[in-house]
Amino acid sequence: MKILHTADLHLGRHLYGRRRHHEFAAFLDWFAATLEAEQVDALIIAGDVFDTATPSPRSQAQYYQFLCRIAVGCCRHVIITAGNHDSPAFLDAPRDLLRALNVHVIGAAREPADEVLLLRDYNGAPEAIVCAVPYLRERDLRSADAGESPAEKAAKLLDGIRTHYAAAVAHAETLRSAHGADLPPIATGHLYTAGGQTSEAHDHEIGTLAHVPASAFPAAIDYLALGHIHLAQRLDGNDTRRYSGSPLPHTFAEAAQQKTVCLVEFQGRNAAVRPLAVPVFQKRERIRGDLPAIEARLAELAATGDPIWLEIHYEGEAVEGGLRDRLHALTAHTALEILRLKNARIRERVLAQSTDSETLDDLNPLDVFERCLAAHDVPPEQRDALRQGYREILAGLDDGL
């Protein structure tokens, strides 16, 4: 039996305001073709199908068209669990209809036994058992008690996760005993495990279920399909307990990673895992350096003729005036597009960070103006008039003037 494991599709996700429907469409075309080429029997998507709880009609159309396309192919089963970005109710709404296509959806957490699926082959014979555990929210696991310390709260949360998985796997073991000892128990999860490596842009998105140790998952699981961390990796070095990683880069920080999906082939209960490289459907690059280095790299990229999205970090010593206009002029007649420009010198020399992690995005326009007044030693007696003029300019912008 062959299983393909992925997670964190984040259909509908934007990148600095830029829509990515073409990138998702190209990926789903490749994905459907890969399922056929590899003759995959079951597909597991371990959470974060969509990027928001209210996906756009176009993202929904891509999702349902993909499911209908693969339903007529070799893939006998699709198992989809909700992630922290998904709406459990939204995913569950068409559950009964999708079951007719052998698409099994677990949006909201249920009683552990109700999350266990017995998969059958074309002849009706059992071939695998899946503990389809979705993203577990605190309310799914425990009730809050007054006066709890953070440590007590975390301990009870972890205990709830352990108990949930133990109950699901115990039910799977009962099914395995009833239907055949060689049926592989498979489990899913959408959470952050202790020691898991994250990319810089994903650190703030880990969620509340952090630092779940590998020991929380019962040893009887033959393959553990994890989602939530976008960087593909093994859990504690175990080849059959894995994060597939996101199949597409959702930030510039992820652009340098080789994205993969996991092809898992079972011989009885023995699983062999082969990562499959996902092609790049939209080139993107992060450029760092002073102005000459940035200009040189832009010239190299423009010469390729490829459409490339760019995030530029200016790190030169000089405070360059008109930097944005200059760089946009360099890319105006090319296939390059600057999605974001970060000027470290404005932040460090003019705005004076109050903390190491503060960025320009953390400040409102009045904060920026106040720091500029201070940075340029504007006399106190002139500041009130300048503030008033600046507020009038902001008001005019808000009115669309």
C-alpha positions as CSV (number, residue, x, y, z in Angstrom):
1,M,0.0,0.0,0.0
2,K,1.2,3.5,-0.9
3,I,0.3,6.6,1.1
4,L,1.2,10.2,0.2
5,H,1.5,12.5,3.2
6,T,1.4,16.3,3.1
7,A,0.1,19.2,5.2
8,D,-0.1,23.0,5.4
9,L,-1.4,23.7,1.9
10,H,-2.8,27.1,3.1
11,L,-4.9,27.5,0.0
12,G,-5.8,31.2,-0.5
13,R,-2.8,32.5,1.4
14,H,-1.5,35.9,0.1
15,L,2.1,37.1,0.1
16,Y,2.4,40.7,1.0
17,G,-1.1,41.3,-0.6
18,R,-0.3,39.4,-3.8
19,R,-2.8,36.7,-4.7
20,R,-1.3,33.3,-5.5
21,H,-4.2,31.4,-7.2
22,H,-1.9,30.6,-10.2
23,E,0.7,29.0,-7.9
24,F,-1.9,26.9,-6.0
25,A,-3.5,25.8,-9.3
26,A,-0.1,24.7,-10.7
27,F,0.7,22.8,-7.5
28,L,-2.6,21.0,-7.5
29,D,-2.2,20.0,-11.1
30,W,1.3,18.6,-10.3
31,F,0.0,16.9,-7.2
32,A,-2.9,15.1,-9.0
33,A,-0.5,13.9,-11.7
34,T,2.0,12.7,-9.0
35,L,-0.7,10.6,-7.3
36,E,-1.3,8.9,-10.6
37,A,2.3,8.5,-11.6
38,E,3.2,6.9,-8.2
39,Q,-0.1,4.9,-8.1
40,V,-0.8,6.2,-4.6
41,D,-3.6,4.4,-2.7
42,A,-4.3,6.9,0.0
43,L,-3.6,10.7,0.5
44,I,-3.3,12.2,3.9
45,I,-3.5,16.0,4.4
46,A,-2.6,16.7,8.0
47,G,-4.2,20.1,8.6
48,D,-4.2,23.7,7.3
49,V,-5.9,22.9,4.0
50,F,-7.0,26.6,3.9
51,D,-5.2,29.7,5.2
52,T,-8.3,31.1,6.8
53,A,-11.5,29.9,8.4
54,T,-13.4,31.7,5.7
55,P,-11.7,30.8,2.4
56,S,-12.6,32.7,-0.8
57,P,-14.9,31.1,-3.4
58,R,-11.9,30.6,-5.7
59,S,-9.9,28.7,-3.0
60,Q,-12.9,26.6,-2.3
61,A,-13.3,25.8,-6.0
62,Q,-9.7,24.7,-6.2
63,Y,-10.1,22.4,-3.2
64,Y,-13.3,20.7,-4.5
65,Q,-12.1,20.5,-8.1
66,F,-8.9,18.8,-6.9
67,L,-10.9,16.2,-4.8
68,C,-13.2,15.4,-7.7
69,R,-10.2,15.0,-10.0
70,I,-8.4,12.5,-7.9
71,A,-11.6,10.6,-6.9
72,V,-11.7,9.1,-10.4
73,G,-8.1,8.0,-10.3
74,C,-6.1,5.4,-8.5
75,C,-6.2,7.1,-5.1
76,R,-8.8,5.0,-3.1
77,H,-8.9,7.2,0.0
78,V,-8.3,10.8,1.0
79,I,-8.0,11.6,4.7
80,I,-8.2,15.3,5.5
81,T,-7.9,16.7,9.1
82,A,-8.3,20.3,10.2
83,G,-5.4,22.5,11.2
84,N,-5.3,25.6,13.4
85,H,-6.0,27.8,10.3
86,D,-9.0,25.8,9.3
87,S,-12.6,26.1,10.4
88,P,-13.6,22.7,11.7
89,A,-17.2,23.4,11.0
90,F,-16.5,24.5,7.4
91,L,-14.4,21.4,6.7
92,D,-17.0,19.1,8.3
93,A,-20.0,20.6,6.5
94,P,-19.8,18.5,3.3
95,R,-18.4,15.5,5.1
96,D,-21.2,13.1,4.2
97,L,-21.2,14.1,0.6
98,L,-17.5,13.8,0.3
99,R,-17.6,10.3,1.9
100,A,-19.2,9.1,-1.4
101,L,-15.9,10.0,-3.0
102,N,-14.0,8.1,-0.3
103,V,-12.8,11.5,1.1
104,H,-12.8,11.2,4.9
105,V,-12.8,14.6,6.7
106,I,-12.2,15.1,10.4
107,G,-12.6,18.8,11.1
108,A,-13.7,19.1,14.7
109,A,-12.2,16.9,17.3
110,R,-14.4,14.0,18.3
111,E,-14.3,11.1,20.7
112,P,-11.0,9.4,19.9
113,A,-12.7,6.2,18.7
114,D,-14.7,8.2,16.3
115,E,-11.6,9.6,14.6
116,V,-10.3,6.1,13.8
117,L,-10.9,5.0,10.2
118,L,-10.7,1.5,8.8
119,L,-9.6,1.7,5.1
120,R,-10.6,-1.1,2.7
121,D,-9.3,-2.0,-0.7
122,Y,-11.3,-2.4,-3.9
123,N,-12.4,-5.9,-2.8
124,G,-13.6,-4.6,0.6
125,A,-10.7,-6.2,2.5
126,P,-9.2,-4.0,5.3
127,E,-5.9,-2.6,4.3
128,A,-5.0,0.1,6.9
129,I,-6.2,1.9,10.0
130,V,-5.9,5.6,10.4
131,C,-6.2,7.6,13.6
132,A,-7.2,10.9,12.0
133,V,-6.6,13.3,14.8
134,P,-7.1,17.0,13.9
135,Y,-5.7,20.1,15.5
136,L,-6.6,19.8,19.2
137,R,-7.7,23.0,20.8
138,E,-7.6,23.4,24.6
139,R,-11.4,23.2,24.8
140,D,-11.3,19.8,23.1
141,L,-9.1,18.4,25.8
142,R,-9.9,20.0,29.1
143,S,-12.0,22.5,31.1
144,A,-10.2,25.4,32.7
145,D,-9.9,25.6,36.4
146,A,-9.7,28.8,38.4
147,G,-6.4,29.7,39.8
148,E,-4.3,27.4,37.6
149,S,-0.7,28.5,37.1
150,P,0.7,28.5,33.5
151,A,2.8,25.4,34.4
152,E,-0.3,23.5,35.6
153,K,-2.2,24.5,32.6
154,A,0.5,23.3,30.2
155,A,0.8,20.0,32.1
156,K,-2.9,19.3,31.9
157,L,-2.9,20.2,28.2
158,L,-0.1,17.8,27.5
159,D,-1.8,15.1,29.6
160,G,-5.0,15.7,27.5
161,I,-3.0,15.2,24.3
162,R,-1.4,12.0,25.6
163,T,-4.8,10.6,26.7
164,H,-6.4,11.5,23.4
165,Y,-3.8,9.7,21.3
166,A,-3.7,6.7,23.7
167,A,-7.5,6.2,23.4
168,A,-7.4,6.5,19.6
169,V,-4.6,4.1,19.2
170,A,-6.1,1.6,21.7
171,H,-9.3,1.6,19.5
172,A,-7.1,1.1,16.4
173,E,-5.4,-1.9,18.1
174,T,-8.8,-3.4,18.8
175,L,-9.7,-3.1,15.1
176,R,-6.4,-4.5,14.1
177,S,-6.8,-7.5,16.3
178,A,-10.3,-8.1,14.8
179,H,-9.3,-7.7,11.2
180,G,-5.7,-8.8,10.8
181,A,-2.5,-8.4,12.7
182,D,-0.6,-7.0,9.6
183,L,-2.8,-3.9,9.2
184,P,-0.6,-0.8,9.8
185,P,-1.9,1.7,12.3
186,I,-1.3,5.2,11.0
187,A,-1.9,8.5,12.9
188,T,-2.1,12.2,12.0
189,G,-1.4,15.3,14.1
190,H,-1.3,19.0,13.7
191,L,0.9,20.4,16.5
192,Y,4.3,21.5,17.5
193,T,6.6,18.8,19.0
194,A,9.5,19.4,21.3
195,G,12.7,20.1,19.4
196,G,10.9,20.7,16.1
197,Q,12.8,23.1,13.8
198,T,10.9,26.1,12.5
199,S,11.7,28.7,9.9
200,E,12.1,32.3,11.1
201,A,8.8,33.5,9.7
202,H,6.8,30.6,11.2
203,D,8.0,31.0,14.8
204,H,5.1,33.2,15.8
205,E,2.5,30.8,14.3
206,I,3.2,27.7,16.3
207,G,0.0,28.0,18.3
208,T,-0.8,26.9,21.8
209,L,0.0,23.2,21.6
210,A,3.8,23.6,21.9
211,H,6.5,21.3,23.0
212,V,4.7,17.9,22.8
213,P,7.3,15.3,23.3
214,A,7.7,12.3,21.0
215,S,6.7,10.1,23.9
216,A,3.2,11.4,23.8
217,F,2.6,9.3,20.7
218,P,2.0,5.5,21.3
219,A,4.7,3.2,20.1
220,A,2.1,1.1,18.2
221,I,1.8,3.8,15.5
222,D,3.6,2.5,12.4
223,Y,3.6,5.9,10.6
224,L,2.9,9.3,12.2
225,A,1.9,12.0,9.6
226,L,2.4,15.4,11.2
227,G,1.6,19.0,10.1
228,H,1.9,22.5,11.5
229,I,5.7,23.0,11.0
230,H,6.5,24.1,7.5
231,L,10.0,22.6,7.5
232,A,10.1,18.9,6.5
233,Q,11.8,16.9,9.2
234,R,11.8,13.6,11.2
235,L,10.6,13.5,14.8
236,D,13.5,12.6,17.0
237,G,15.3,11.2,14.0
238,N,12.6,8.6,13.5
239,D,12.1,7.9,9.8
240,T,8.4,6.9,10.2
241,R,7.4,9.9,12.3
242,R,7.6,13.0,10.2
243,Y,6.5,16.5,9.3
244,S,6.0,16.6,5.6
245,G,6.5,20.3,5.6
246,S,4.4,22.7,3.5
247,P,4.5,21.7,-0.2
248,L,4.8,25.4,-1.2
249,P,6.9,28.2,0.3
250,H,4.5,30.6,2.1
251,T,7.1,33.2,3.0
252,F,10.4,34.4,1.6
253,A,12.1,32.7,4.5
254,E,10.9,29.4,3.2
255,A,11.9,30.1,-0.4
256,A,15.3,28.6,-0.1
257,Q,13.9,25.3,1.2
258,Q,13.4,22.3,-1.1
259,K,9.7,21.5,-0.5
260,T,8.7,17.9,-0.4
261,V,5.8,15.5,0.1
262,C,6.2,12.1,1.7
263,L,5.6,8.9,-0.2
264,V,5.1,6.1,2.3
265,E,5.1,2.5,1.0
266,F,4.0,-0.3,3.4
267,Q,5.0,-4.0,3.2
268,G,2.7,-5.4,5.9
269,R,3.5,-3.1,8.9
270,N,6.9,-2.0,7.7
271,A,7.0,1.5,6.2
272,A,9.6,2.9,3.8
273,V,9.5,6.7,3.3
274,R,10.7,8.5,0.2
275,P,10.4,12.3,0.1
276,L,9.3,13.6,-3.3
277,A,10.7,17.0,-4.4
278,V,8.0,19.6,-5.3
279,P,8.8,21.8,-8.3
280,V,8.9,25.6,-7.9
281,F,5.8,27.1,-9.5
282,Q,6.5,30.8,-8.6
283,K,10.1,31.9,-8.2
284,R,10.9,34.2,-5.3
285,E,14.1,35.5,-3.8
286,R,15.3,37.5,-0.8
287,I,18.1,39.9,-1.6
288,R,20.3,41.4,1.1
289,G,23.1,43.9,0.9
290,D,24.1,47.5,0.2
291,L,22.9,49.3,-2.9
292,P,25.6,48.1,-5.4
293,A,25.1,44.5,-4.3
294,I,21.3,44.8,-4.7
295,E,21.6,46.4,-8.1
296,A,24.0,43.7,-9.3
297,R,21.7,40.9,-8.2
298,L,18.7,42.6,-9.8
299,A,20.6,42.8,-13.1
300,E,21.5,39.1,-12.9
301,L,17.9,38.1,-12.2
302,A,16.5,40.4,-14.9
303,A,18.8,38.8,-17.4
304,T,17.0,35.4,-16.9
305,G,13.7,36.8,-18.1
306,D,11.9,34.8,-15.4
307,P,9.0,36.3,-13.4
308,I,10.4,36.5,-9.9
309,W,8.9,37.9,-6.7
310,L,11.5,39.8,-4.6
311,E,11.9,40.8,-0.9
312,I,14.8,43.2,-0.6
313,H,16.6,44.0,2.6
314,Y,18.8,47.1,2.3
315,E,21.7,46.8,4.7
316,G,24.1,49.5,3.4
317,E,25.8,52.0,5.7
318,A,24.4,55.1,3.9
319,V,20.9,56.3,4.5
320,E,19.7,56.2,0.8
321,G,17.1,58.7,-0.1
322,G,14.5,57.6,-2.7
323,L,15.6,54.0,-2.4
324,R,12.2,52.6,-3.2
325,D,11.8,54.7,-6.4
326,R,15.3,53.8,-7.5
327,L,14.8,50.1,-7.1
328,H,11.4,50.1,-8.7
329,A,12.8,52.0,-11.7
330,L,15.4,49.2,-12.1
331,T,12.7,46.6,-12.3
332,A,10.1,48.5,-14.2
333,H,10.7,46.9,-17.6
334,T,11.6,43.4,-16.4
335,A,9.7,40.3,-15.2
336,L,10.9,41.1,-11.6
337,E,8.5,42.4,-9.0
338,I,9.4,43.8,-5.6
339,L,6.8,42.7,-3.1
340,R,8.6,44.1,-0.1
341,L,11.5,46.5,0.7
342,K,13.0,46.6,4.2
343,N,15.4,49.4,4.9
344,A,17.4,48.4,8.0
345,R,19.2,51.8,8.1
346,I,15.9,53.7,8.5
347,R,15.0,51.5,11.4
348,E,18.4,51.5,13.1
349,R,19.6,55.0,12.5
350,V,16.5,57.1,12.2
351,L,13.8,55.2,14.1
352,A,15.9,53.7,16.9
353,Q,14.4,50.3,17.8
354,S,13.1,50.2,21.3
355,T,13.6,46.4,21.3
356,D,15.7,44.0,19.2
357,S,12.6,42.4,17.6
358,E,10.8,45.7,16.8
359,T,10.1,46.3,13.1
360,L,8.7,49.2,11.1
361,D,5.4,47.3,10.8
362,D,5.1,47.5,14.6
363,L,4.9,51.3,14.5
364,N,2.0,53.6,13.5
365,P,2.7,56.7,11.4
366,L,2.6,59.0,14.4
367,D,5.2,56.8,16.1
368,V,7.5,57.1,13.1
369,F,7.0,60.9,12.9
370,E,7.9,61.3,16.6
371,R,11.1,59.3,16.2
372,C,12.0,61.3,13.1
373,L,11.6,64.6,15.1
374,A,13.9,63.2,17.8
375,A,16.4,61.8,15.3
376,H,16.8,65.1,13.5
377,D,17.0,67.2,16.8
378,V,14.0,69.3,15.8
379,P,13.7,72.1,18.4
380,P,10.8,71.5,20.9
381,E,9.1,74.8,20.0
382,Q,8.7,73.7,16.4
383,R,7.3,70.3,17.1
384,D,3.7,71.1,17.8
385,A,3.2,72.9,14.5
386,L,4.9,70.1,12.6
387,R,2.8,67.5,14.4
388,Q,-0.4,69.4,13.5
389,G,0.7,69.6,9.9
390,Y,1.5,65.9,9.8
391,R,-1.9,65.0,11.3
392,E,-3.6,67.1,8.6
393,I,-1.6,65.2,5.9
394,L,-2.7,61.9,7.4
395,A,-6.3,63.0,7.6
396,G,-6.2,64.0,3.9
397,L,-4.8,60.5,3.0
398,D,-7.6,58.8,4.9
399,D,-10.1,60.9,3.0
400,G,-8.6,59.8,-0.2
401,L,-7.2,63.2,-1.1
